[in-house]
Amino acid sequence: MFLDGHALGKPRDEGEAVKMLTALSGREHRVITGLAVISRGAVYTDAVTTAVRFLPLTPEQIDWYVSTGEPMDKAGAYGIQGLGGMLIEGITGDYFNVVGLPVSRLARLLEAAGYKVFSRGRSS
């Protein structure tokens, strides 16, 4: 998760969560996930980028959200799949990338590596 070229990890405390959410308020940031599959000596890689736009937030809204405890174990201090979804104006790209893992892209990498992801039989 990147804002202005800086990575946003998990907040260390509630004060840092407030700072992150204040910085994200009314702005767009990017969530980038790198993927790699190593199989039979070959390496298959990809990256997925999703743009996330935050609504403009009041200090009261930020304080309320931080008081829920939800931001404390989330990169960028929000969880789009939970209460944090109320803070989001919209996204451009893969929702599952923001949640944590772009599963459709991973499936394509596995297929490229020779695994039969969409098969009823055993994988290679």
C-alpha positions in Angstrom: 0.0 0.0 0.0 1.6 3.2 -1.1 0.7 6.9 -0.7 3.0 9.6 -2.1 5.6 7.0 -2.8 5.7 5.8 0.9 4.7 2.3 2.0 1.9 2.2 4.6 2.3 -0.8 6.9 0.3 -1.7 9.9 0.0 1.1 12.5 2.0 0.7 15.7 -0.6 2.4 17.8 -3.9 4.3 17.6 -2.1 7.6 17.1 -0.3 6.2 14.0 -3.6 4.8 12.7 -5.2 8.3 13.0 -2.2 9.8 11.1 -2.5 7.2 8.3 -6.3 7.7 7.9 -5.9 11.5 8.0 -3.4 11.2 5.2 -5.6 8.9 3.2 -8.8 11.1 3.7 -10.1 12.4 0.4 -7.2 10.9 -1.6 -6.3 8.0 -3.8 -3.5 5.5 -3.0 -2.3 2.3 -4.6 -2.3 -1.2 -3.3 0.4 -3.3 -5.0 0.8 -7.1 -4.5 3.7 -9.1 -6.0 3.1 -12.7 -6.8 5.6 -15.5 -7.6 5.2 -19.2 -8.4 8.3 -21.4 -8.6 7.8 -24.7 -10.3 10.2 -27.2 -11.8 13.0 -24.7 -11.8 11.0 -22.0 -13.6 9.8 -18.7 -12.0 6.5 -17.1 -12.9 6.0 -13.6 -11.5 3.4 -10.8 -11.7 2.2 -7.8 -9.8 -1.3 -6.4 -9.3 -2.0 -2.7 -8.7 -5.4 -1.4 -7.5 -6.2 2.3 -6.9 -8.3 3.0 -3.8 -10.1 6.4 -3.3 -11.0 7.5 0.2 -14.0 9.7 1.0 -13.1 12.9 2.8 -13.2 12.0 6.4 -13.9 14.2 9.5 -11.8 13.8 12.6 -14.8 12.3 14.3 -15.2 9.6 11.7 -11.5 8.7 11.9 -11.7 8.6 15.7 -14.8 6.4 15.6 -13.2 4.0 13.1 -9.9 3.8 15.1 -12.0 3.1 18.3 -13.4 0.0 16.7 -10.0 -1.6 16.8 -10.3 -2.8 13.2 -7.4 -0.6 11.8 -4.8 -2.0 14.2 -3.9 -5.1 12.2 -4.3 -3.7 8.7 -1.8 -2.2 6.4 -2.8 1.4 5.8 -5.0 1.3 9.0 -8.2 0.1 7.2 -9.9 -3.0 6.1 -12.0 -2.6 3.0 -13.8 -5.9 3.7 -15.0 -4.7 7.1 -16.2 -1.4 8.6 -13.4 0.3 6.7 -15.5 -0.2 3.5 -17.6 2.7 4.7 -14.5 5.0 4.2 -14.0 4.1 0.6 -15.4 6.1 -2.3 -14.4 3.5 -4.9 -11.6 1.4 -6.4 -10.1 0.9 -9.8 -8.8 -2.7 -10.2 -9.0 -5.9 -8.3 -10.9 -5.8 -5.0 -9.3 -9.0 -3.8 -5.9 -7.4 -4.2 -6.9 -4.8 -1.6 -8.3 -7.5 0.8 -5.0 -9.3 0.6 -4.5 -11.7 -2.3 -5.5 -11.3 -6.0 -6.7 -14.9 -6.4 -7.6 -14.7 -10.1 -4.1 -13.5 -11.0 -2.6 -16.3 -8.8 -4.8 -18.8 -10.6 -3.5 -17.6 -14.0 0.2 -17.8 -12.7 -0.4 -21.4 -11.5 -2.0 -22.3 -14.9 1.1 -20.8 -16.7 3.3 -22.9 -14.5 1.4 -26.0 -15.7 -1.0 -26.6 -12.8 -4.6 -27.5 -13.8 -6.3 -25.0 -11.4 -9.7 -25.4 -13.1 -9.7 -29.1 -13.4 -11.6 -31.8 -11.5 -8.7 -34.1 -11.6 -5.4 -33.8 -9.8 -3.1 -30.9 -10.5 0.2 -31.5 -12.3 
